[in-house]
Structures are given as C-alpha cells and as structure tokens.
Amino acid sequence: MATIERAGAPADRQGGTPTRSEIEDFLYLEAALLDEWKLDEWLALFAEGATYDVPTTRADDDADSADQLFLVADDYARLQHRVRRLKKPGAHSEWPRSRTAHSISNVRIVEAEGDEVLVRSVFVTYRAKNDVTDCYFGHHFHRIRVQADGLRILSKRSMLDMSSLRPHGRVSIIV
C-alpha cells in the first residue's frame, strides 16, 4: 500500500495517469489542510503558475474572468498573496479565523491525458464565525498533474451552485 506524504502524493508514485483513489486522497488532504488552517501546506499543493477561480453564482462552468465578474480570479502570485494576507491579524474578515468543514464527494476523472487529469467533484463547505454558520456548496474542477515531487494542482475552479451568497454576500474563506 502506498503511503501518503503531507505534500499530498503517494510516496512511490512514478508518473502516468493518477487513479481516482489517489485523486480522492489528494482532494481530501486539500480539504483537511484548509480546515486545519495550514495555508502554506495548502499552497504547496499548487504548481507554480497555477490558477484559482471562483466565478459568481450562476456562472457557466466555462466562464472567463477576462470578460465576466469573478469573486476570485487568482494567478499564482495573487494566490501566494492571498495566503499571506489570510494568515495576518490584519485580515479582518478572517481574524480570528473562521472554523470550517470542507466535504468533498462524487469525485470523477472527466479527462485524462498522460500525467494530467481534469477532475470534477462536489463540495459543501461550512463556515462558522461569530455565532453564524454559512453553507457554501457547488462543484470543483481541478486540473492535476503528476510531477516529480507528487501530485500538483494546475488549476482549481470552484463553481458555487447557490442562487446567491446569503446572508453575508461574500466569500472570505477558501471554498
């Protein structure tokens, strides 16, 4: 049985297309790192040059941040900045930090070519802060590649399947 390193990849992985089970373990690790507020370790799951997008509610899966409003449209540099900012006490919307529970299900590999896969999964993220619990739900698209140092996220898109962001109208956590 392969052991899972904290970096999120089987220690004995040699390349090729990852299995659904390996992808599930990787996504569960990503969710756990976010819930444990281990943001530096979470960022390490991304390949350099990766992107992270959260379109507005009701956006199409193929929406483009170049011509539509997005809640989050981070390139790798902006993603690094987001992690640094969220860890500081000056990040007022997340200090003290929210308590979260990220759940991932219905993990499917929808495209595979060589050492790269496109994965679709369903998520529910609960956020509790100041005696208020919010629920965000939708589906993720992860493009993941097997690299020499393990599985890495090339892009992540979180599609909110809610009709609106209520009651607060914002997303200050990583869904």
PyMOL commands that set and color helices and strands:
alter all, ss='L'
color gray80, all
select helices_A, chain A and resi 20-35+39-43+76-86+92-94
alter helices_A, ss='H'
color red, helices_A
select strands_A, chain A and resi 46-55+70-74+99-113+116-129+132-147+150-160
alter strands_A, ss='S'
color yellow, strands_A
deselect
rebuild
show_as cartoon
